[in-house]
Amino acid sequence: MITALQFADGPPAILKASRLIIAIGAVIAMGSVLLVFQLGQPRIFMSMSRDGLLPPVFCRVHPKFKTPYVGTILTGLFVATFAAFANIAEVVDLTNIGTLFAFILVSIGVIVLRRTDPDRPRPFRVPWVPITPMISVVACFYLMYKLPGITWIRFGIWLLVGLVIYFLYGARHSRLRNAKPNA
């Protein structure tokens, strides 16, 4: 007996074509995400370096191309090393938990800033604060909760490493944190 997903002579041509289209779309999507990451992360490092949260070497801009080349090279080496040795499923889970955690922090930040600095000029305002950000926090945490336990352990280790770097280096060097209140 043939079920709905089994075919006597193999899948029909339309199914083969749709699989090919989805596979091509996935490759293009992954490539574009990696490209945006490779363009964005060095600039985040450059901004953090300008504030003193990272060493000044991350502020260096290439004289000809006007890009933060040290951060670009280091980010590329880090990503390439991980890609060469890591299991893609585990990397995806770690990326998911990190991104969801960042979304949670942004949502909480919206609530905090709306209360602590209500008159700040905002080109975009989140509607229905604090309800919308709280829905975001709950939804992101639910998705995080569904990730495997080993992902939580790895996330905890990376978070701890980041906190150690911040408290040993960034907190003392932060220009924003050490700014005079009336400056």
Order of alpha helices (4+ residues) and beta strands (2+ residues): alpha-alpha-alpha-alpha-alpha
